[in-house]
């Protein structure tokens, strides 16, 4: 009888031990969930909507791309390089196909759709091209050989110069230059530094044959700009005019000491400026209220 009672007690102890081991195994196999820190589940705030208003297309070469400060310098013909901001709202396209923003690099060339965001210039979209310009483009004359009729131009959308043949009697006109008739335009306007817009037919040698040339500016030529001041830097002597006639913005440099005392320059003022193109930029010679 005592032996039976001892066996029962021993069996109960062993069963209790087995139940305890099973419980510990179950806890190990199904650990309690660990709550994530509150900060890990916190979502980043959404970016604000892109700035609204009228946008401007500017062609040039991207320089000093800074992904930390989200900005780059855009080198354009006839104007001082400008700082342009960008962020995840900026769309980038290569040959018309959307690409990630991280694929944007310094020395890329193309056209930038910009808009004013307060006093800053913001890039809504960036359009890059892997091909040399064809058909129609704007650029700056590097050289022109009147004997061979060969014109070398650096286009805003390309890093490499383009060599073109200008046939005799190619139509050449002036655009926007004050006091000069388009009837006087001709190959002598194709001097180094001139800004041109032209159309051409590409040939098999990587160049092309020009069919029409518009002279946008020659060194020493005068222009009359009118519109409202969208940006003003009195220290640097630089203002940007938004001209309602063509919907374009023009950078004009001026000497602050020569501004008429009767004219108090402020952003939003309407002014009329007579400027001279010196081969790299527009320099104001006269300025008055518009």
C-alpha positions in Angstrom: 0.0 0.0 0.0 2.8 2.4 0.9 4.5 1.5 -2.4 1.4 2.3 -4.4 1.0 5.7 -2.6 4.7 6.5 -3.3 4.3 5.6 -6.9 1.3 7.9 -7.3 3.1 10.8 -5.6 6.1 10.3 -7.8 3.9 10.2 -10.9 2.2 13.4 -9.9 5.5 15.2 -9.4 6.8 14.1 -12.8 3.5 15.2 -14.5 3.8 18.6 -12.9 7.4 19.0 -14.1 6.4 18.0 -17.6 3.5 20.6 -17.6 5.9 23.3 -16.4 8.5 22.4 -19.2 5.7 22.5 -21.8 4.5 25.9 -20.6 8.0 27.3 -20.8 8.4 25.9 -24.4 5.1 27.4 -25.4 6.3 30.8 -24.1 9.6 30.5 -26.1 7.8 29.5 -29.3 5.3 32.3 -29.0 7.0 35.3 -27.5 5.0 38.3 -26.5 5.1 41.0 -29.2 7.5 43.9 -28.6 5.9 47.2 -29.1 7.8 49.5 -31.6 8.9 52.8 -30.3 6.4 55.5 -31.0 8.8 57.4 -33.2 9.2 54.5 -35.6 5.5 54.5 -36.5 5.4 58.3 -36.9 5.0 59.2 -40.6 7.1 62.0 -42.1 5.0 65.1 -43.0 3.9 65.2 -46.6 5.5 67.8 -48.9 3.5 70.9 -49.7 2.0 71.2 -53.1 4.2 72.7 -55.8 4.2 76.5 -56.1 1.4 77.9 -58.3 1.8 80.5 -61.0 3.3 81.0 -64.4 6.3 78.9 -65.2 9.3 79.7 -67.4 11.4 77.3 -69.4 15.2 78.0 -69.2 17.8 76.0 -71.1 21.4 75.5 -69.9 23.9 73.3 -68.1 23.5 72.0 -64.6 26.5 72.8 -62.4 27.4 72.3 -58.7 24.6 69.9 -58.0 24.1 69.9 -54.2 21.8 67.1 -53.0 22.2 68.2 -49.3 20.9 71.7 -49.8 18.7 70.6 -52.8 20.0 73.2 -55.2 22.2 73.6 -58.3 23.6 76.3 -60.5 22.2 76.6 -64.0 24.7 78.0 -66.6 22.8 79.9 -69.4 24.0 81.8 -72.4 24.1 85.6 -72.0 23.2 85.5 -68.3 24.8 85.0 -65.0 24.4 81.4 -63.6 21.4 81.2 -61.3 20.6 79.1 -58.3 17.7 76.8 -58.7 16.1 74.7 -55.9 14.6 71.3 -56.3 13.2 68.5 -54.1 11.1 65.3 -54.4 8.4 67.3 -56.1 10.7 67.9 -59.1 10.2 65.5 -62.0 13.2 64.5 -64.1 12.9 63.2 -67.7 15.5 61.7 -70.0 14.5 61.7 -73.7 10.9 62.1 -72.5 11.0 59.1 -70.1 10.7 59.8 -66.4 13.8 58.9 -64.3 14.6 59.0 -60.6 15.8 62.3 -59.2 19.0 60.6 -58.0 20.0 60.1 -61.7 20.4 63.9 -62.1 24.1 64.9 -62.2 26.3 67.9 -62.6 27.2 68.7 -66.3 23.8 67.4 -67.5 22.2 69.8 -70.0 18.6 70.4 -70.8 15.6 72.6 -70.2 14.3 73.5 -66.8 10.7 74.4 -66.1 11.0 76.9 -63.3 8.6 78.9 -61.1 9.1 81.5 -58.4 8.6 80.2 -54.9 8.7 83.4 -52.9 12.1 84.9 -53.8 13.6 81.5 -54.8 13.5 79.8 -58.3 12.2 76.3 -58.0 12.4 73.5 -60.6 9.1 71.9 -61.4 10.6 69.6 -64.0 13.9 68.9 -65.7 14.1 67.6 -69.2 17.4 66.0 -70.3 18.4 64.7 -73.7 21.0 62.1 -74.5 21.1 63.2 -78.2 22.7 66.1 -79.9 20.3 69.0 -80.7 18.6 68.6 -84.1 16.1 70.7 -86.0 15.9 73.9 -84.0 17.8 75.2 -81.0 19.3 78.3 -79.4 23.0 78.8 -78.7 26.0 81.0 -78.7 28.4 81.5 -81.7 31.9 80.2 -81.1 33.2 81.0 -84.6 32.2 81.6 -88.2 34.4 81.1 -91.2 33.2 83.3 -94.1 35.3 81.3 -96.6 34.1 77.8 -95.8 30.7 79.0 -94.5 31.2 76.9 -91.4 29.4 78.0 -88.3 30.4 76.6 -84.9 27.7 77.0 -82.2 27.4 75.7 -78.6 23.8 74.9 -77.9 22.3 75.4 -74.4 21.1 71.7 -74.5 24.5 70.2 -75.4 28.0 70.0 -74.0 29.7 69.7 -77.4 29.9 72.3 -80.1 27.9 71.8 -83.3 29.4 72.6 -86.7 27.0 73.7 -89.3 27.2 74.8 -93.0 25.5 78.1 -93.8 24.6 78.2 -97.5 24.7 81.5 -99.4 21.4 83.4 -99.2 20.4 81.7 -95.9 17.7 84.0 -94.3 19.2 85.9 -91.4 17.1 88.3 -89.2 17.5 90.2 -86.0 15.0 89.8 -83.1 14.5 92.3 -80.4 17.5 94.5 -81.0 16.5 98.2 -80.7 17.1 100.6 -83.5 18.3 97.9 -86.0 16.3 96.8 -89.0 16.2 93.1 -89.9 17.0 94.1 -93.5 20.6 94.8 -92.4 21.1 91.4 -90.8 23.6 89.1 -92.4 26.6 86.9 -91.9 28.7 89.7 -90.3 26.3 89.3 -87.3 27.7 85.8 -86.7 30.6 87.0 -84.6 31.9 85.2 -81.5 29.5 85.7 -78.6 26.4 86.3 -80.6 23.2 84.5 -79.4 21.3 82.8 -82.2 18.2 80.7 -82.8 18.4 78.6 -85.9 16.9 75.7 -87.8 18.9 73.1 -89.7 18.8 69.8 -91.4 21.2 67.2 -89.9 23.6 65.4 -92.1 25.5 62.1 -91.8 28.7 63.7 -90.6 27.1 64.8 -87.3 26.6 68.4 -88.4 23.9 70.0 -90.5 22.9 72.5 -93.1 21.3 75.7 -91.8 18.0 76.8 -93.3 17.3 79.9 -91.2 19.0 82.1 -88.5 17.6 84.6 -86.1 20.1 86.8 -84.3 19.0 87.2 -80.7 21.9 89.4 -79.6 25.3 90.5 -80.9 28.0 92.0 -78.6 27.3 95.8 -78.4 23.7 95.6 -79.5 21.0 97.4 -77.6 17.7 96.1 -76.2 14.7 97.7 -74.6 13.1 95.7 -71.8 10.0 96.6 -70.0 8.0 94.9 -67.2 7.8 94.4 -63.5 10.8 93.7 -61.3 10.4 90.1 -60.0 13.8 90.0 -58.3 16.2 92.7 -57.2 19.7 92.7 -55.7 21.0 96.2 -55.2 24.3 95.0 -53.8 25.1 92.9 -56.9 23.4 95.4 -59.2 21.1 92.8 -60.7 17.4 92.9 -61.4 15.1 90.4 -63.2 12.3 91.8 -65.3 9.2 89.9 -66.2 8.1 91.1 -69.6 4.4 90.6 -70.3 4.9 91.1 -74.0 6.8 87.8 -74.5 6.2 86.1 -71.1 9.9 85.9 -70.6 12.2 87.0 -67.7 15.4 89.0 -68.4 18.4 89.4 -66.2 19.8 92.9 -66.4 22.9 94.2 -64.6 23.2 97.8 -63.6 25.4 100.2 -61.6 23.5 101.1 -58.4 25.3 104.5 -58.3 23.8 105.5 -61.6 20.2 104.8 -60.9 18.2 108.1 -61.1 17.4 109.5 -57.7 13.8 109.9 -58.9 13.6 106.1 -59.3 13.2 104.0 -56.2 13.7 100.4 -57.3 11.5 97.9 -55.5 10.3 94.4 -56.4 7.0 94.7 -58.2 7.8 98.1 -59.8 7.3 98.5 -63.5 10.4 99.9 -65.2 11.8 100.4 -68.7 15.4 99.6 -69.3 17.7 100.2 -72.2 20.5 97.6 -72.0 23.5 96.6 -74.0 24.6 93.0 -74.6 28.3 92.7 -73.9 28.7 89.2 -75.1 28.0 87.5 -71.8 25.2 89.6 -70.1 22.8 92.5 -70.5 24.0 95.8 -68.9 21.6 98.7 -68.3 22.5 102.1 -69.8 19.3 103.9 -69.0 16.4 103.2 -66.7 13.1 104.9 -66.0 9.6 104.2 -64.7 7.4 102.3 -67.1 
